[in-house]
Amino acid sequence: PQVIEIHAKRFSFTPAEITITKGETVTLSLTSDDTTHALVIPDLGVKATITKGKVTKVDVTPQQAGTFKGRCGHFCGVGHASMVFSVQVKDK
């Protein structure tokens, strides 16, 4: 599967938005640049803790097209609420 690298740091994800294709599996390779974070995308079944110094890999196979919102699921400081992520799922 395609691998997409995502870096988490206070208070953002880089990239903050990705585009993937319905029905195709992608691996999210998650790394923290500073402290513990988590990537939570409820509608895609993603809930992964991201620990500094360790790569966390999550496979995602979206079953429907649309825009799916994610966020940091581990309190990481005063800007935590602004740490958001978006997945655009397109039809084949």
DSSP file with accessible surface (Angstrom, degrees, kcal/mol):
  #  RESIDUE AA STRUCTURE BP1 BP2  ACC     N-H-->O    O-->H-N    N-H-->O    O-->H-N    TCO  KAPPA ALPHA  PHI   PSI    X-CA   Y-CA   Z-CA
    1    1 A P              0   0  115      0, 0.0    25,-0.2     0, 0.0     2,-0.1   0.000 360.0 360.0 360.0 158.4    0.0    0.0    0.0
    2    2 A Q  E     -a   26   0A 113     23,-0.8    25,-3.3     1,-0.0     2,-0.5  -0.405 360.0-141.6 -63.7 141.9    0.9    3.7   -0.4
    3    3 A V  E     -a   27   0A  78     23,-0.2     2,-0.5    -2,-0.1    25,-0.2  -0.941  13.8-167.9-111.6 129.4    2.6    5.1    2.7
    4    4 A I  E     -a   28   0A  23     23,-2.9    25,-2.8    -2,-0.5     2,-0.4  -0.974  13.6-144.0-117.5 120.7    1.9    8.7    3.8
    5    5 A E  E     -a   29   0A 124     -2,-0.5     2,-0.4    23,-0.2    25,-0.2  -0.710  18.5-175.6 -86.2 131.9    4.2   10.2    6.4
    6    6 A I  E     -a   30   0A   1     23,-2.8    25,-2.2    -2,-0.4     2,-0.4  -0.997   9.0-157.3-129.9 127.5    2.5   12.5    9.0
    7    7 A H  E     -aB  31  14A  62      7,-3.0     7,-2.7    -2,-0.4     2,-0.4  -0.886   5.2-158.0-105.7 135.8    4.4   14.5   11.6
    8    8 A A  E     +aB  32  13A   0     23,-3.0    25,-3.1    -2,-0.4    26,-0.4  -0.910  23.6 149.9-110.8 137.1    2.7   15.7   14.8
    9    9 A K  E >   - B   0  12A  96      3,-2.3     3,-4.0    -2,-0.4     2,-0.4  -0.967  55.9 -41.3-155.2 160.2    4.0   18.6   16.9
   10   10 A R  T 3  S-     0   0  123      1,-0.3    70,-0.1    -2,-0.3    67,-0.0  -0.448 124.6  -9.2 -59.2 117.5    2.4   21.2   19.1
   11   11 A F  T 3  S+     0   0   63     -2,-0.4    -1,-0.3    68,-0.1     2,-0.3  -0.303 120.5  46.2-131.5  60.2   -0.1   22.1   17.7
   12   12 A S  E <   -B    9   0A  43     -3,-4.0    -3,-2.3    71,-0.2     2,-0.4  -0.984  56.5-126.7-156.3 162.3   -0.4   20.8   14.2
   13   13 A F  E     -B    8   0A   4     71,-0.5    -5,-0.2    -2,-0.3    71,-0.1  -0.922  34.8-120.3-109.8 142.8   -0.1   17.8   11.9
   14   14 A T  E    S+B    7   0A  76     -7,-2.7    -7,-3.0    -2,-0.4     2,-0.1  -0.979 106.0  24.6-128.6 116.9    2.1   18.0    8.8
   15   15 A P  S    S-     0   0   53      0, 0.0    -1,-0.3     0, 0.0     3,-0.1   0.659  82.3-166.4 -70.2 160.1    0.5   17.6    6.3
   16   16 A A  S    S+     0   0   55      1,-0.2    70,-1.9    -2,-0.1     2,-0.3   0.536  74.5  35.3 -90.4 -10.0   -2.8   18.7    7.9
   17   17 A E  E     -e   86   0B 111     68,-0.2     2,-0.3    70,-0.0    70,-0.2  -0.994  64.7-177.4-145.6 137.8   -4.8   17.3    5.0
   18   18 A I  E     -e   87   0B  13     68,-2.0    70,-3.1    -2,-0.3     2,-0.4  -0.932  16.4-142.8-130.2 158.4   -4.4   14.2    2.8
   19   19 A T  E     +e   88   0B  79     -2,-0.3     2,-0.3    68,-0.2    70,-0.2  -0.990  26.2 167.6-122.3 127.6   -6.3   12.9   -0.2
   20   20 A I  E     -e   89   0B   4     68,-2.8    70,-2.8    -2,-0.4     2,-0.4  -0.815  32.4-104.7-132.0 173.2   -6.8    9.1   -0.6
   21   21 A T  E >   -e   90   0B  21     -2,-0.3     3,-2.0    68,-0.2    70,-0.2  -0.857  34.3-105.3-110.2 136.5   -8.9    6.9   -2.8
   22   22 A K  T 3  S+     0   0   81     68,-3.3    41,-0.2    -2,-0.4    70,-0.1  -0.246 104.4  12.6 -53.8 132.3  -12.0    4.9   -1.8
   23   23 A G  T 3  S+     0   0   34     39,-3.4     2,-0.5     1,-0.2    -1,-0.3   0.326 100.6 111.8  83.0  -7.7  -11.3    1.2   -1.5
   24   24 A E    <   -     0   0   93     -3,-2.0     2,-0.3    38,-0.1    -1,-0.2  -0.869  65.4-128.9-104.2 130.5   -7.5    1.5   -1.6
   25   25 A T        -     0   0   55     -2,-0.5   -23,-0.8    36,-0.2     2,-0.3  -0.556  27.5-178.1 -77.2 133.9   -5.5    0.8    1.5
   26   26 A V  E     -aC   2  60A   3     34,-2.5    34,-2.9    -2,-0.3     2,-0.5  -0.950  21.2-134.7-126.0 150.9   -2.9    3.4    2.6
   27   27 A T  E     -aC   3  59A  14    -25,-3.3   -23,-2.9    -2,-0.3     2,-0.6  -0.938  12.1-149.9-105.9 123.4   -0.5    3.2    5.5
   28   28 A L  E     -aC   4  58A   3     30,-3.5    30,-2.1    -2,-0.5     2,-0.8  -0.842   7.5-158.7 -90.3 121.2   -0.3    6.3    7.7
   29   29 A S  E     -aC   5  57A  10    -25,-2.8   -23,-2.8    -2,-0.6     2,-0.4  -0.903  15.8-163.8-103.4 105.4    3.2    6.5    9.1
   30   30 A L  E     +aC   6  56A   0     26,-3.5    26,-2.6    -2,-0.8     2,-0.4  -0.792  13.6 173.9-103.6 131.8    2.9    8.7   12.2
   31   31 A T  E     -a    7   0A  29    -25,-2.2   -23,-3.0    -2,-0.4     2,-0.4  -0.996  21.6-142.1-135.5 139.3    5.8   10.4   14.0
   32   32 A S  E     -ad   8  52A   4     19,-0.5    21,-0.8    22,-0.5   -23,-0.2  -0.865   4.9-165.3 -99.9 136.0    5.8   12.9   16.9
   33   33 A D  S    S+     0   0   78    -25,-3.1   -24,-0.2    -2,-0.4    -1,-0.1   0.511  82.6   1.6 -93.6  -7.1    8.4   15.7   16.8
   34   34 A D  S    S-     0   0   45      1,-0.5     2,-0.2   -26,-0.4   -25,-0.1   0.549 118.3  -7.2-144.4 -53.6    8.0   16.7   20.5
   35   35 A T  S    S-     0   0   41    -27,-0.1    -1,-0.5    16,-0.1     2,-0.2  -0.803  85.8 -56.0-144.2-177.9    5.6   14.9   22.9
   36   36 A T        +     0   0   40     -2,-0.2     2,-0.2    15,-0.1    15,-0.2  -0.505  58.9 161.3 -72.3 132.0    2.9   12.3   22.9
   37   37 A H  E     -F   50   0B   0     13,-2.6    13,-3.5    -2,-0.2     2,-0.3  -0.759  23.5-145.2-131.2-178.8    0.0   13.0   20.6
   38   38 A A  E     -F   49   0B   6     11,-0.3    35,-1.1    -2,-0.2     2,-0.6  -0.984   7.8-140.1-149.9 147.3   -2.7   10.8   19.1
   39   39 A L  E     -FG  48  72B   0      9,-2.6     9,-2.3    -2,-0.3     2,-0.5  -0.958  23.3-178.8-110.1 120.4   -4.5   10.9   15.7
   40   40 A V  E     +FG  47  71B  14     31,-2.5    31,-1.9    -2,-0.6     7,-0.2  -0.984  15.0 166.3-122.8 119.5   -8.2   10.2   16.0
   41   41 A I  E >>> -F   46   0B   1      5,-2.3     5,-2.0    -2,-0.5     3,-1.7  -0.820  14.4-171.6-128.2  87.5  -10.4   10.0   12.9
   42   42 A P  G >45S+     0   0   78      0, 0.0     3,-1.4     0, 0.0    -1,-0.1   0.868  79.4  53.6 -53.7 -44.3  -13.7    8.5   14.2
   43   43 A D  G 345S+     0   0  126     26,-0.3    27,-0.1     1,-0.3    25,-0.0   0.621 113.7  43.5 -71.8 -11.6  -15.4    7.9   10.8
   44   44 A L  G <45S-     0   0   33     -3,-1.7    -1,-0.3     2,-0.1    17,-0.2   0.318 113.7-114.6-109.9   3.9  -12.4    6.0    9.4
   45   45 A G  T <<5 +     0   0   70     -3,-1.4     2,-0.5    -4,-0.5    -2,-0.1   0.751  64.4 148.8  71.7  25.1  -11.8    4.0   12.5
   46   46 A V  E   < +F   41   0B   4     -5,-2.0    -5,-2.3    12,-0.0    -1,-0.2  -0.814   9.4 151.1 -98.1 127.2   -8.4    5.6   13.3
   47   47 A K  E     +F   40   0B 186     -2,-0.5     2,-0.4    -7,-0.2    -7,-0.2  -0.753  18.4 158.5-151.4  98.3   -7.3    5.9   16.9
   48   48 A A  E     -F   39   0B   9     -9,-2.3    -9,-2.6    -2,-0.2     2,-0.3  -0.988  34.7-137.8-133.1 130.1   -3.5    5.8   17.2
   49   49 A T  E     -F   38   0B  83     -2,-0.4     2,-0.6   -11,-0.2   -11,-0.3  -0.659  17.7-153.6 -81.8 138.2   -1.1    7.1   19.9
   50   50 A I  E     -F   37   0B   1    -13,-3.5   -13,-2.6    -2,-0.3     2,-0.4  -0.953  11.1-168.3-118.8 113.0    2.0    8.8   18.6
   51   51 A T    >   -     0   0   58     -2,-0.6     3,-2.0   -15,-0.2   -19,-0.5  -0.839  30.4-103.4-105.7 137.0    5.0    8.7   20.9
   52   52 A K  B 3  S+d   32   0A 129     -2,-0.4   -19,-0.1     1,-0.3     3,-0.1  -0.264 106.7  18.8 -56.4 135.4    8.1   10.8   20.3
   53   53 A G  T 3  S+     0   0   79    -21,-0.8     2,-0.4     1,-0.2    -1,-0.3   0.453 110.5  89.4  84.2   2.1   11.0    8.7   18.9
   54   54 A K    <   -     0   0  131     -3,-2.0     2,-0.5   -22,-0.1   -22,-0.5  -0.990  69.3-134.3-133.9 140.2    8.7    5.9   17.7
   55   55 A V        -     0   0   74     -2,-0.4     2,-0.5   -24,-0.1   -24,-0.2  -0.805  17.7-161.1 -93.0 129.3    6.9    5.4   14.3
   56   56 A T  E     -C   30   0A  27    -26,-2.6   -26,-3.5    -2,-0.5     2,-0.4  -0.953   6.4-159.3-109.5 127.6    3.3    4.3   14.6
   57   57 A K  E     -C   29   0A 138     -2,-0.5     2,-0.4   -28,-0.2   -28,-0.2  -0.911  10.5-179.3-112.8 135.6    1.8    2.8   11.5
   58   58 A V  E     -C   28   0A  29    -30,-2.1   -30,-3.5    -2,-0.4     2,-0.4  -0.998  17.7-143.8-133.2 128.1   -2.0    2.6   10.8
   59   59 A D  E     -C   27   0A 106     -2,-0.4     2,-0.4   -32,-0.2   -32,-0.2  -0.773  18.6-171.3 -91.6 136.0   -3.6    1.0    7.7
   60   60 A V  E     +C   26   0A   8    -34,-2.9   -34,-2.5    -2,-0.4   -15,-0.1  -0.997  15.0 179.0-130.1 130.3   -6.7    2.7    6.4
   61   61 A T        -     0   0   56     -2,-0.4   -36,-0.2   -36,-0.2     2,-0.1  -0.845  22.7-150.3-128.5  92.6   -9.1    1.4    3.7
   62   62 A P        -     0   0    3      0, 0.0   -39,-3.4     0, 0.0   -38,-0.1  -0.397  11.3-166.8 -68.8 138.9  -11.9    4.0    3.3
   63   63 A Q        +     0   0  141    -41,-0.2     2,-0.3     1,-0.1   -41,-0.1   0.463  69.8  38.0-103.2  -6.7  -15.2    2.5    2.1
   64   64 A Q  S    S-     0   0  120      2,-0.0     2,-0.1    27,-0.0    -1,-0.1  -0.993  78.6-116.5-144.9 151.5  -16.9    5.8    1.2
   65   65 A A        +     0   0   39     -2,-0.3     2,-0.3   -43,-0.1    25,-0.2  -0.453  62.4  82.4 -80.6 156.8  -16.0    9.1   -0.4
   66   66 A G  E    S- H   0  89B  31     23,-2.4    23,-3.3    -2,-0.1     2,-0.5  -0.888  78.7 -57.3 144.8-171.1  -16.2   12.3    1.5
   67   67 A T  E     - H   0  88B  72     -2,-0.3     2,-0.5    21,-0.2    21,-0.2  -0.937  44.2-166.1-110.1 128.4  -14.3   14.5    3.9
   68   68 A F  E     - H   0  87B   8     19,-2.8    19,-2.6    -2,-0.5     2,-0.3  -0.967   9.8-144.0-121.8 125.6  -13.4   13.1    7.3
   69   69 A K  E     + H   0  86B 144     -2,-0.5   -26,-0.3    17,-0.2     2,-0.3  -0.681  19.5 179.8 -92.9 139.0  -12.2   15.2   10.2
   70   70 A G  E     - H   0  85B   6     15,-3.7    15,-2.2    -2,-0.3     2,-0.3  -0.789   2.6-176.8-127.9 173.1   -9.6   14.1   12.6
   71   71 A R  E     -GH  40  84B 126    -31,-1.9   -31,-2.5    13,-0.3     2,-0.4  -0.963  40.1 -78.5-157.9 171.5   -8.0   15.6   15.7
   72   72 A C  E     -G   39   0B   2     11,-1.8   -33,-0.2     8,-0.4    11,-0.1  -0.675  35.4-165.8 -78.7 129.8   -5.3   15.1   18.3
   73   73 A G        +     0   0   36    -35,-1.1     2,-0.4    -2,-0.4   -34,-0.1   0.246  67.0  70.3-103.4  12.0   -6.7   12.7   20.9
   74   74 A H  S    S-     0   0   84    -36,-0.4   -36,-0.2     6,-0.1    -1,-0.1  -0.976  90.8-113.3-132.0 119.4   -4.1   13.2   23.6
   75   75 A F        +     0   0  148     -2,-0.4     3,-0.1     1,-0.2   -39,-0.1  -0.264  41.2 169.5 -55.2 124.2   -4.0   16.5   25.5
   76   76 A C        -     0   0    8      1,-0.4     2,-0.2    -4,-0.1    -1,-0.2   0.221  51.0 -67.0-126.0  12.5   -0.7   18.2   24.4
   77   77 A G  S >  S-     0   0   19      1,-0.1     3,-2.0   -67,-0.0    -1,-0.4  -0.771  76.6 -36.3 131.5-172.6   -1.0   21.7   25.8
   78   78 A V  T 3  S+     0   0  148      1,-0.3     3,-0.4    -2,-0.2    -1,-0.1   0.763 130.7  48.4 -61.3 -28.0   -2.9   25.0   25.5
   79   79 A G  T >  S+     0   0   15      1,-0.2     3,-1.6    -3,-0.1     4,-0.3   0.316  76.6 112.6 -95.2  10.8   -3.2   24.8   21.7
   80   80 A H  G X   +     0   0   42     -3,-2.0     3,-2.0     1,-0.3    -8,-0.4   0.864  69.5  59.0 -51.9 -43.2   -4.5   21.2   21.7
   81   81 A A  G 3  S+     0   0   93     -3,-0.4    -1,-0.3     1,-0.3    -2,-0.1   0.752 101.8  55.3 -63.7 -21.8   -8.0   22.1   20.5
   82   82 A S  G <  S+     0   0   79     -3,-1.6     2,-1.4     1,-0.1    -1,-0.3   0.463  78.5 104.8 -91.0   3.1   -6.6   23.6   17.3
   83   83 A M    <   +     0   0    1     -3,-2.0   -11,-1.8    -4,-0.3     2,-0.3  -0.639  52.2 156.5 -89.1  90.4   -4.7   20.4   16.3
   84   84 A V  E     - H   0  71B  87     -2,-1.4   -71,-0.5   -73,-0.2     2,-0.3  -0.741  26.3-164.1-119.3 163.3   -7.0   19.1   13.5
   85   85 A F  E     - H   0  70B   4    -15,-2.2   -15,-3.7    -2,-0.3     2,-0.4  -0.981   4.4-156.9-145.2 149.8   -6.5   16.9   10.5
   86   86 A S  E     -eH  17  69B   8    -70,-1.9   -68,-2.0    -2,-0.3     2,-0.5  -0.995   3.1-162.3-137.4 138.2   -8.6   16.2    7.4
   87   87 A V  E     -eH  18  68B   2    -19,-2.6   -19,-2.8    -2,-0.4     2,-0.6  -0.983   6.6-158.8-120.1 122.1   -8.8   13.3    5.0
   88   88 A Q  E     -eH  19  67B  54    -70,-3.1   -68,-2.8    -2,-0.5     2,-0.6  -0.899   9.3-163.9 -96.5 120.1  -10.4   13.7    1.6
   89   89 A V  E     -eH  20  66B   8    -23,-3.3   -23,-2.4    -2,-0.6     2,-0.3  -0.940   8.6-167.1-108.1 120.6  -11.5   10.4    0.2
   90   90 A K  E     -e   21   0B 117    -70,-2.8   -68,-3.3    -2,-0.6     2,-0.1  -0.733  24.5-106.6-104.8 155.6  -12.2   10.5   -3.6
   91   91 A D              0   0  100     -2,-0.3    -1,-0.1   -70,-0.2   -68,-0.0  -0.413 360.0 360.0 -70.7 156.0  -14.0    7.9   -5.8
   92   92 A K              0   0  181    -70,-0.1    -1,-0.1    -2,-0.1   -69,-0.0  -0.189 360.0 360.0 -61.2 360.0  -11.8    5.8   -8.0
